[in-house]
Amino acid sequence: MKTIYRKSTHPLIPGYHENGALQLVAASGVTFILFHFTRIMLLMMEHDKQEVFNLLFPNLGLNTLEMLKHKWWTVITYGWVHHGFFDWFTNMIWLYCFGSVLQNLCGYRQLIPLFAIAIIAGGAFYEASQLFYVPDGDHSAQYFFGAQAGVLALGVAALTLSPKYRLHIAPGFSIPLPLVVGIYLVLDIIVYLPDQLNSIVLCLGGALTGFIYAQVIKQNYNPGEWIYDTLGKVQNIATPNEEEFKEKKSTKRIELLRQMYEPKKGISQQRIDDILDKINEFGYHSLSREEKDVLFRAGKDN
């Protein structure tokens, strides 16, 4: 796949259904609201803060490798939940920035699959890193939340596909994509140093996923296309084809009409069929007086 893109060229924002970056922001926003709405409701129901913490955090966030054995799904859920508003808001800005670039390069259908795979890969790297490094002290009550692995995967994938891409902020002013991705990576590293090396490994897992995914795209493969193809097939099964439904309905109607008429002296079956086809296509009102008379005389009751 030849990457000739060097700057952002789309002056208009794609609509929601063709904007993978916006869909990811919306999904993350919904999960953020649901998480905190649930937490607030539980507190209003007079549950203790520690009780609420024990109910939500261990079931959604990444923790120790030992806990993963019992709550394997957290390697997926952690990336769709943010504990603080600032974390969510800043991540969404970076996500939309990198996501918009990537969908300009390879289409919106690659964003959600890459993001989801990177979240899982980042979580796996986080847990696997505990085999080699375990922070000092008791970290059993500390949980990792956030979409950093997915966001970084989008940025690295875009950078891999088009390293000379520039984001044009204003006329005559642009920023090279490598600089933007580098700033995000450095900020992530600074935040997690020196005590959260496992979180840095998580981000590196996301970055590696983005790099590999982009290399696959460069080989003219669309690794995320199968998800949309599958969803399309499910939708076709669940939603009957309108044209096919009309055709079946029309065929059944013609059969019923033909049962009402029969050939008689001076009226052939072909003549009856032609008139019935005309009714089916244009309606009874389209018949001439002579055609109506033919049908009347061909009626089985006459």
Secondary structure, 3 states (H helix, E strand, C coil): CCCCCCECCCCCCCCHHHCHHHHHHHHHHHHHHHHHHHHHHHHHCCCCHHHHHHHHHHHHCECCHHHHCCCCCHHHHHHHCCCCHHHHHHHHHHHHHHHHHHHHHHCHHHHHHHHHHHHHHHHHHHHHHCCCCCCCCCCCCCCECCCHHHHHHHHHHHHHHCCCCEEEEECCEEEEHHHHHHHHHHHHHHHHCCCCHHHHHHHHHHHHHHHHHHHHHHCCCCCCHHHHHHHHHHHHHHCCCHHHHHHHHHHHHHHHHHCCECCECCECHHHHHHHHHHHHHHCHHHCCHHHHHHHHHHECCC
